[in-house]
Amino acid sequence: MAQVDPREVYEVFFAWNESTRMTLLENGSRRGEITIAGGSGDDRKTGLFVNSFSMTGTIDTIDPSNDFPGIDLSWRGLAEFSRELELDSGDFSVRIPGLNMSAHVSLEGRPMVTKAAVSMSEIPVFRFDSSKDSFNSGSLQSLPLAGAFGDGLPFSSMAGKGELDESVLDSLKVDARMGNFTFGGRDLQAYLLIFSSGDHDEAMRVFLSEVGEPLRIETDFGFEAVSEILMPLEAYLKKKESPSDD
């Protein structure tokens, strides 16, 4: 695989200007779906050029006896970047129906400010604005959501005294390659992006076609996503199998 500049891959993805649906797998079995879109062009409100990335998805409740699964978790995210690929803004929402809980995080401004809100049964239980507040992860322990998220929210390490802690982003390592790969029995030339953090051993590998379409996403923690056009039929059949079929 030839090593390439990650910026080349980003620019191809943003120039793609389309969306693709992908099946979400956990240890090889279907668990949900995600839709990823990339685009670029002039913003209709500001007239400025922007690169945009969006992703929506669900993690479903898989019941072999039910062809219409419920939803364990759903999310929606949008990030916008300048022509120089600097992050301009971000917006992320997640909902957990079983807990009747929703959360929202936004990043915007210069310096970049983090805002967050969490509610349960439509009652606010947590609010944060890094331009006004000092984040104290210990304060989360008294909230009902603490048990769901562990020791703190995913964005807690990114919140500093008034702006985004850019050292978190600096620790992210990106390796970009281009070569021939086999997907669904077909040999394709594709890009490979490998994201890893200096503080963790886990990595995420993203395969994209020559025109920027996501083909496959692999992780080291059991989840992967595969474009529907490459999805093997066996993965759909697994969820319909009953113990007597083994």
C-alpha positions in Angstrom: 0.0 0.0 0.0 1.4 3.4 -1.0 1.4 6.0 1.7 -0.4 9.2 0.9 -1.2 12.5 2.5 -4.4 12.3 4.7 -5.4 15.6 3.3 -5.7 14.0 -0.2 -8.2 11.5 1.2 -10.2 14.2 3.1 -10.5 16.3 0.0 -11.8 13.4 -2.1 -14.4 12.5 0.6 -15.7 16.1 0.8 -15.8 16.4 -3.0 -17.9 13.3 -3.1 -21.1 15.2 -2.2 -23.2 12.1 -1.6 -24.4 9.9 1.2 -24.2 6.1 1.8 -26.0 3.7 4.1 -24.0 1.2 6.0 -24.9 -1.8 8.0 -23.6 -1.7 11.6 -22.2 -5.1 12.8 -21.2 -6.2 16.3 -18.9 -9.3 16.2 -20.2 -10.1 12.7 -23.9 -9.9 13.5 -26.2 -7.0 12.4 -26.8 -4.5 15.1 -28.1 -1.4 13.4 -27.3 1.0 10.5 -25.6 4.3 9.9 -25.7 6.9 7.1 -22.6 8.9 6.3 -22.5 12.0 4.0 -19.7 14.3 2.9 -20.0 17.5 0.9 -18.4 20.8 0.1 -19.5 24.1 -1.3 -20.6 27.7 -0.4 -22.7 28.0 2.7 -26.1 29.5 1.8 -26.2 31.7 4.9 -22.7 33.0 5.0 -21.5 32.5 1.5 -18.3 31.0 2.8 -16.8 27.8 1.5 -17.4 24.8 3.9 -16.6 21.1 4.0 -19.3 19.2 5.8 -19.4 15.7 7.4 -22.6 14.2 8.8 -23.6 10.9 10.3 -26.8 9.5 11.6 -27.3 6.0 13.0 -29.1 3.6 15.3 -28.1 0.7 17.5 -31.1 -1.7 17.5 -32.6 -4.1 19.9 -32.1 -7.4 18.1 -34.9 -10.0 18.8 -34.8 -13.1 16.6 -38.6 -13.5 17.0 -39.3 -9.9 15.9 -38.7 -8.6 12.3 -39.2 -5.0 13.6 -36.5 -4.3 16.2 -36.7 -1.5 18.7 -33.9 1.1 19.1 -31.4 1.0 21.9 -29.7 4.2 20.9 -29.8 6.7 18.0 -27.5 9.6 17.1 -27.0 12.4 14.7 -23.8 14.4 14.1 -22.6 17.2 11.9 -19.2 18.8 11.6 -18.1 21.7 9.3 -14.6 22.5 8.2 -12.9 25.4 6.5 -11.2 25.1 3.1 -8.0 24.5 5.1 -9.8 21.6 6.8 -9.9 23.4 10.2 -12.9 22.5 12.4 -15.4 25.4 12.3 -18.3 23.9 14.2 -19.8 20.6 15.4 -23.2 19.5 16.6 -23.9 16.1 18.1 -27.1 14.6 19.6 -27.8 11.2 21.0 -31.0 9.6 22.4 -31.4 6.5 24.5 -35.2 5.6 24.5 -34.9 3.0 27.2 -33.7 5.6 29.7 -35.9 8.3 28.1 -32.6 10.3 27.9 -31.3 12.7 25.3 -28.0 14.6 25.1 -26.7 17.4 22.9 -23.1 18.7 22.4 -22.1 21.6 20.2 -18.7 23.1 19.3 -18.5 26.6 17.8 -16.7 30.0 17.8 -13.1 31.2 18.0 -11.8 30.2 20.5 -14.0 27.1 20.2 -16.6 26.8 22.9 -18.2 23.5 24.1 -21.8 23.5 25.1 -23.7 20.5 26.4 -27.1 19.6 27.8 -28.6 16.3 29.0 -32.3 15.7 29.9 -34.2 12.7 31.2 -38.0 12.5 30.6 -37.6 16.0 29.1 -36.3 17.3 32.5 -32.8 19.0 32.3 -30.3 17.2 34.5 -27.1 18.6 33.2 -25.9 21.8 31.4 -22.5 23.0 30.5 -21.0 26.0 28.7 -17.2 26.1 28.6 -17.3 29.9 28.1 -18.9 30.3 31.5 -18.4 27.1 33.5 -15.4 25.1 34.7 -16.0 21.4 34.1 -15.9 19.2 37.1 -16.4 15.5 36.2 -17.0 14.7 39.9 -20.2 16.7 39.7 -21.6 14.1 37.4 -21.6 11.4 40.0 -24.8 12.7 41.5 -26.7 12.6 38.2 -28.7 9.6 37.0 -26.8 9.5 33.8 -23.5 8.8 35.6 -24.3 5.1 35.7 -25.0 5.0 32.0 -21.8 6.8 31.0 -19.4 5.6 33.7 -17.0 8.1 35.2 -17.9 11.0 32.9 -19.3 12.1 29.6 -17.3 11.4 26.4 -16.7 15.2 25.9 -15.4 15.9 29.5 -11.7 15.7 28.6 -12.2 18.2 25.7 -13.7 20.9 28.0 -11.2 23.4 29.4 -11.6 26.7 31.1 -13.5 28.5 28.3 -12.5 26.7 25.2 -11.8 23.4 23.5 -8.7 21.6 24.8 -6.9 21.2 21.4 -4.3 18.8 23.0 -7.0 16.1 22.8 -7.1 16.6 19.0 -3.3 16.8 18.7 -3.0 13.3 20.2 -5.0 11.8 17.3 -2.7 10.0 14.8 -3.8 9.5 11.2 -2.1 7.2 8.7 -3.4 7.3 5.0 -2.7 4.6 2.4 -3.9 3.7 -1.1 -3.9 0.2 -2.6 -6.0 -2.8 -3.9 -8.4 -4.4 -1.4 -11.1 -7.1 -1.7 -14.6 -6.2 -0.7 -17.5 -8.5 -1.1 -15.5 -10.7 -3.5 -14.5 -7.7 -5.7 -11.0 -6.3 -6.0 -11.1 -2.5 -5.7 -8.6 0.3 -5.5 -9.4 2.2 -2.4 -8.0 4.6 0.3 -7.4 3.5 3.8 -7.4 5.9 6.8 -6.2 4.6 10.1 -7.1 6.7 13.2 -5.4 6.0 16.5 -4.8 7.8 19.8 -1.5 8.1 21.6 -3.2 7.2 24.9 -5.0 4.1 23.7 -4.2 0.9 21.7 -7.5 0.9 19.8 -7.6 2.1 16.2 -10.3 2.7 13.6 -9.8 1.9 9.9 -11.9 3.6 7.3 -11.9 2.3 3.7 -13.1 4.7 0.9 -13.4 4.3 -2.8 -11.4 6.3 -5.3 -14.2 8.8 -5.4 -14.6 9.2 -1.7 -17.5 6.8 -0.9 -17.2 5.0 2.5 -16.9 1.2 1.9 -16.0 -0.2 5.3 -15.2 0.9 8.8 -13.4 -1.4 11.2 -12.7 -1.0 14.9 -10.7 -2.9 17.5 -13.7 -3.0 19.9 -16.1 -5.3 18.1 -18.0 -2.9 15.9 -17.7 -2.5 12.1 -19.8 -0.9 9.4 -20.1 -2.1 5.8 -21.7 -0.4 2.8 -25.0 -2.0 1.9 -23.8 -2.7 -1.6 -21.0 -4.8 -0.1 -23.0 -6.4 2.7 -22.9 -10.3 2.7 -26.4 -11.8 2.9 -25.2 -14.1 5.8 -25.1 -11.2 8.2 -28.8 -10.5 7.7 -29.7 -14.2 8.1 -27.9 -14.4 11.4 -30.4 -12.3 13.3 -33.3 -14.6 12.0 -31.7 -17.8 13.2 -33.2 -19.4 16.3 -31.3 -21.7 18.7 -33.0 -24.7 17.1 -31.4 -23.7 13.7 -27.9 -24.3 15.0 
